[in-house]
Amino acid sequence: MKKKELYNQVIAYFERTMPVAETELHYNNPFELLIAVILSAQCTDKRVNLITPPLFHDFPTPESLASTTPEVIFEYIRSVSYPNNKAKHLVGMAQMLVKDFQSEVPDTLEELIKLPGVGRKTANVIQSVVFNKAAMAVDTHVFRVSHRIGLVPKSCTTPLATEKYLMKYLPEEIVPKAHHWLILHGRYTCIARKPKCDQCGLNGLCQESLKTSLKM
């Protein structure tokens, strides 16, 4: 099967089975989403959603977060992974928003990655979810699923290479939704250790599944 045909069939499957695909992080505005995405690095969305309500309540603006200390923020986020570093990143991020961006979350990759705690993946999430830009954030789920299905070749050994390859074949207008398709599929069906292939509607297309069936 040609790569374009595979993409078309995978897109058609997700359009049919997951017409609404959105982030599972809870937020009310771009600033809150930025906080949540920084906290979600190597941590579950479920855990982040448990701790953010009091954090959002007590620090609702970049100015309020910028005026506190990492030690104070640590007490709010101590149950996430790497709380010390993330506390420093959150305060530093808020201070930079106030100082350099008029307290507004920027909308470009170049500006977003200047913020403490914001790498390419986080910046792409913000661009995609907040600004509906064609930006593909490659986390562990996207990386795993796109390789297993065969959307990207084995030679794409890094998140950046995977992102660029996916962007070659995905129509721009569906990239924001496709990002969530792959994440949610990886989170609930194509899980890391024991993928639920018997429950997956992509079974006949997935390259990993086809290889496994040939060995049987």
Secondary structure, 3 states (H helix, E strand, C coil): CCHHHHHHHHHHHHHHHCCCCCCCCCCCCHHHHHHHHHHCCCCCHHHHHHHHHHHHHHCCCHHHHHCCCHHHHHHHHCCCCCHHHHHHHHHHHHHHHHHHCCCCCCCCHHHHCCCCCCCHHHHHHHHHHCCCCCCCCCCHHHHHHHHHHCCCCCCCCCHHHHHHHHHHHCCHHHHHHHHHHHHHHHHHCCCCCCCCHHHCCCCCCCHHHHHHHHHC
